Amino acid sequence: MKKIILIVIILAVGIALGIYFQRQPKAQKIETQMQTDVNTGVQKADTVTADVKEGIQKAGDVATNVVGQVKADAQKVGEFTTNAVGEIKQKLN
């Protein structure tokens, strides 16, 4: 009777160990998948950051172009005003 109980205990321990080791690879698969997902998320975040930086650079370029155009237009207006004032002075004299 004691041998049967010992055999049952050994079988139970063997089954428990088998189930434990069978589940270990699944846990490792889940961990590996999580690491892959995190790495993918980080790469996507890096891509978005690069896109934002590029957009900021383009916005800066556009702003620089607009400022240059405004300065050129202001200079033209100044020249036009100077010429107009000169012509008016000549006509008044």
PyMOL commands that set and color helices and strands:
alter all, ss='L'
color gray80, all
select helices_A, chain A and resi 2-92
alter helices_A, ss='H'
color red, helices_A
deselect
rebuild
show_as cartoon
